[in-house]
Amino acid sequence: MRYSWLSVLREALRDQSGWQPAWRDAAPRDSYDVVIVGGGGHGLATAYYLAREHGITNVAVLEKGHIGSGNAGRNTTIIRSNYLLPGNEPFYEWSMKLWEGLEQNLNYNAMVSQRGVVNLYHSDAQRDAFARRGNSMILHGADAELLDAEGVRRMAPYLDFANARFPIKGGLLQRRGGTARHDAVVWGYARAADQRGVDIVQNCEVTGLRIEDGRITGLDTSRGFIRAGKVGIAVAGNSSRLADMAGMRLPIESHVLQAFVSEAVKPLIDTVITFGAGHFYISQSDKGGLVFGGDIDGYNSYAQRGSVPAMADVMESAMALMPMLGRLRLLRQWGGIMDMSMDGSPIIDLTPVENLYLNAGWCYGGFKATPASGWCFAWTIAKNQPHALNAALRLDRFRDGATIDEKGAGPQPNLH
Ligand SMILES: Cc1cc2nc3c(=O)[nH]c(=O)nc-3n(C[C@H](O)[C@H](O)[C@H](O)COP(=O)(O)OP(=O)(O)OC[C@H]3O[C@@H](n4cnc5c(N)ncnc54)[C@H](O)[C@@H]3O)c2cc1C
């Protein structure tokens, strides 16, 4: 069923009785050409682009819970392509371009909102670093503007410019950045993949990977054994667990990242703002809640829940930036499991096991990467080699020293 203003009108006239399920809840078959593990945004996008770009439709996406129950449904929905390094920026800018055409391609309202992303700077040194990043973005075809304090004040007069410790000196603005509705991205990709014949199998946990003579042959699951020609792992925070089933130890740690939403208020923040003197980012949802987050909890964990210390830490930054937030009530907080790589950049690559592919290491920023990640992973699986856009996102870069240390911070997951 195609969605259009005509279909909305037709259903309005017949009491909404004609809508059909957006995708089939498929039962697993015995065998597939390609199996993708993980029904988050990345897994579903991969299946969609395998079918759309490469004509590979005998594909299953296996999800242990329901689709979107992982980080795809837990993030703060920020999309942007404001990276510095050549290994990253072209990839994220390609993602931005795919976001810009996503709703038309999927025939689904993903609520992509290019409301702008402002990274605030609070010192001269930080301004210089942001100027360098902005220049790199422009050289790679992205948009970037360096604002002074007055420029930021015009966009966001409610910020505490005179904060004694962290005065706001300006910001790096990417106008094409913004937000997208995370659930809708999952549902849109699921529907579009299903329409091309992909089986989306929910409540199907992968419990083992069968490897014979160095080559993957299938998967043990909670719903039986499934044979597979190729297998792609896209399980975000569970990447180390899946890789362990194939005898691989990844340069990845799993950490909890929390997010928060306030009670709904009238329109206040019409852009995305990040604090440069602490780890804090904030936007306002279309329902009116202020959506914000900060740093990872700082210890390895597979818990998907909130905690008081992280809340206190995030609220400190919130109050330093926007003291009026102290008058708001917090509605909810939650956590997701982050796959923190040791250089802060992701991995989309082949693995030492033949026909087994890895998509992991998304750290704080995998939601914005969803379209390009799926696009590049599909290419890598279909052609058995990386695309130029993900050529630097190699797994063996940690062995060879070709790391993409975007923050120049070394192997410290808490800083990425
Ligand atoms: C609080 C929070 C805020 C964030 N904010 C942003 C943001 O503003 N912008 C941004 O770009 N990124 C953000 N991120 C990061 C982003 O959400 C992730 O990097 C991205 O969603 C990861 O890819 P995914 O969607 O495929 O992961 P997921 O949705 O986690 O998908 C992986 C799936 O694999 C499934 N799975 C795991 N193990 C198995 C198994 N054995 N068998 C079958 N299935 C399995 C899981 O159930 C899960 O559904 C945030 C993350 C969190 C937690």
The ligand as an SDF file (V2000), in Angstrom:
LIG
                    3D

 53 58  0  0  0  0  0  0  0  0999 V2000
   20.6940    7.2650   24.7270 C   0  0  0  0  0  0  0  0  0  0  0  0
   21.2730    7.2580   23.3500 C   0  0  0  0  0  0  0  0  0  0  0  0
   21.3320    8.4330   22.6050 C   0  0  0  0  0  0  0  0  0  0  0  0
   21.8630    8.4410   21.3240 C   0  0  0  0  0  0  0  0  0  0  0  0
   21.8100    9.5900   20.5910 N   0  0  0  0  0  0  0  0  0  0  0  0
   22.2390    9.5880   19.3050 C   0  0  0  0  0  0  0  0  0  0  0  0
   22.0770   10.7440   18.4960 C   0  0  0  0  0  0  0  0  0  0  0  0
   21.5060   11.7620   18.9230 O   0  0  0  0  0  0  0  0  0  0  0  0
   22.5630   10.7280   17.2300 N   0  0  0  0  0  0  0  0  0  0  0  0
   23.1920    9.6340   16.7220 C   0  0  0  0  0  0  0  0  0  0  0  0
   23.6480    9.6920   15.5890 O   0  0  0  0  0  0  0  0  0  0  0  0
   23.3180    8.4820   17.4620 N   0  0  0  0  0  0  0  0  0  0  0  0
   22.8480    8.4280   18.7210 C   0  0  0  0  0  0  0  0  0  0  0  0
   22.9440    7.2760   19.4740 N   0  0  0  0  0  0  0  0  0  0  0  0
   23.6090    6.1050   18.8930 C   0  0  0  0  0  0  0  0  0  0  0  0
   22.6960    5.2920   17.9770 C   0  0  0  0  0  0  0  0  0  0  0  0
   21.4360    5.1210   18.5580 O   0  0  0  0  0  0  0  0  0  0  0  0
   23.3310    3.9330   17.6770 C   0  0  0  0  0  0  0  0  0  0  0  0
   24.6830    4.0840   17.3320 O   0  0  0  0  0  0  0  0  0  0  0  0
   22.6240    3.2020   16.5340 C   0  0  0  0  0  0  0  0  0  0  0  0
   21.2370    3.1780   16.7590 O   0  0  0  0  0  0  0  0  0  0  0  0
   23.1830    1.7800   16.4280 C   0  0  0  0  0  0  0  0  0  0  0  0
   22.7310    1.0810   15.2980 O   0  0  0  0  0  0  0  0  0  0  0  0
   21.3590    0.2620   15.2670 P   0  0  0  0  0  0  0  0  0  0  0  0
   20.2580    1.2430   15.1150 O   0  0  0  0  0  0  0  0  0  0  0  0
   21.3980   -0.7730   14.2260 O   0  0  0  0  0  0  0  0  0  0  0  0
   21.3790   -0.4170   16.7150 O   0  0  0  0  0  0  0  0  0  0  0  0
   20.2640   -1.1350   17.5530 P   0  0  0  0  0  0  0  0  0  0  0  0
   18.9350   -0.4840   17.4010 O   0  0  0  0  0  0  0  0  0  0  0  0
   20.7780   -1.3200   18.9330 O   0  0  0  0  0  0  0  0  0  0  0  0
   20.1450   -2.5370   16.7820 O   0  0  0  0  0  0  0  0  0  0  0  0
   20.8340   -3.7040   17.1240 C   0  0  0  0  0  0  0  0  0  0  0  0
   19.7970   -4.7950   17.2960 C   0  0  0  0  0  0  0  0  0  0  0  0
   20.4460   -6.0620   17.4100 O   0  0  0  0  0  0  0  0  0  0  0  0
   19.6330   -6.8720   18.2290 C   0  0  0  0  0  0  0  0  0  0  0  0
   20.4310   -7.9950   18.7160 N   0  0  0  0  0  0  0  0  0  0  0  0
   21.4420   -7.9740   19.6140 C   0  0  0  0  0  0  0  0  0  0  0  0
   21.9140   -9.2130   19.8110 N   0  0  0  0  0  0  0  0  0  0  0  0
   21.1880  -10.0480   19.0120 C   0  0  0  0  0  0  0  0  0  0  0  0
   21.1930  -11.4590   18.7950 C   0  0  0  0  0  0  0  0  0  0  0  0
   22.0540  -12.2570   19.4360 N   0  0  0  0  0  0  0  0  0  0  0  0
   20.3040  -11.9620   17.9130 N   0  0  0  0  0  0  0  0  0  0  0  0
   19.4200  -11.1580   17.2470 C   0  0  0  0  0  0  0  0  0  0  0  0
   19.3650   -9.8200   17.4400 N   0  0  0  0  0  0  0  0  0  0  0  0
   20.2400   -9.2760   18.3140 C   0  0  0  0  0  0  0  0  0  0  0  0
   19.1930   -5.9250   19.3410 C   0  0  0  0  0  0  0  0  0  0  0  0
   18.0300   -6.3970   20.0090 O   0  0  0  0  0  0  0  0  0  0  0  0
   18.9550   -4.6350   18.5740 C   0  0  0  0  0  0  0  0  0  0  0  0
   17.6030   -4.4470   18.2220 O   0  0  0  0  0  0  0  0  0  0  0  0
   22.3970    7.2450   20.7660 C   0  0  0  0  0  0  0  0  0  0  0  0
   22.3300    6.0470   21.5100 C   0  0  0  0  0  0  0  0  0  0  0  0
   21.7620    6.0480   22.7760 C   0  0  0  0  0  0  0  0  0  0  0  0
   21.6760    4.7540   23.5510 C   0  0  0  0  0  0  0  0  0  0  0  0
  1  2  1  0
  2  3  1  0
  2 52  2  0
  3  4  2  0
  4  5  1  0
  4 50  1  0
  5  6  2  0
  6  7  1  0
  6 13  1  0
  7  8  2  0
  7  9  1  0
  9 10  1  0
 10 11  2  0
 10 12  1  0
 12 13  2  0
 13 14  1  0
 14 15  1  0
 14 50  1  0
 15 16  1  0
 16 17  1  0
 16 18  1  0
 18 19  1  0
 18 20  1  0
 20 21  1  0
 20 22  1  0
 22 23  1  0
 23 24  1  0
 24 25  2  0
 24 26  1  0
 24 27  1  0
 27 28  1  0
 28 29  2  0
 28 30  1  0
 28 31  1  0
 31 32  1  0
 32 33  1  0
 33 34  1  0
 33 48  1  0
 34 35  1  0
 35 36  1  0
 35 46  1  0
 36 37  1  0
 36 45  1  0
 37 38  2  0
 38 39  1  0
 39 40  1  0
 39 45  2  0
 40 41  1  0
 40 42  2  0
 42 43  1  0
 43 44  2  0
 44 45  1  0
 46 47  1  0
 46 48  1  0
 48 49  1  0
 50 51  2  0
 51 52  1  0
 52 53  1  0
M  END
$$$$
